């Protein structure tokens, strides 16, 4: 018996995005949304060479559950409106300590400071190229999202 296209052997559909907007553009939308809600310690990691999970991670912090919720909602709404995408998977929205939005090739992680320090994704994925983004940085200045070397 042969598997159907876009289905893995256990019959679960392969994850994919609706829109074929480049992942760099999706990441730009997410960073702008994070910045609009004053998310801080923003880091973008190109994890393609070290992980099969995604192409890019965006990691940021919020100082309270209310701010984390605002950041997550801003990212969701901005990507839905500008990128015509919904998250394939969301985790942690019940606790607002570490919320993950999975857009297949882009994963956005929003942490409180304690959980971010504990899980330390930047160290865990330490072999991946990364760029720290200033809270007021212009999207055009983010090197990891430019050029043919980007995701």
Secondary structure, DSSP 8 states (H G I E B T S, - for coil): ----TTB-TTS-B----SS---HHHHHHHHHHHHHHTT-EEEEEEE-TTT-SS-SEEEEEE-SSHHHHHHHHHHHHHHHHHHH----SEEE-TTTSSEEEEE-SSEEEEEE-HHHHHHH-HHHHTTTSEEEEE-TT--GGG-GGGSSTT--
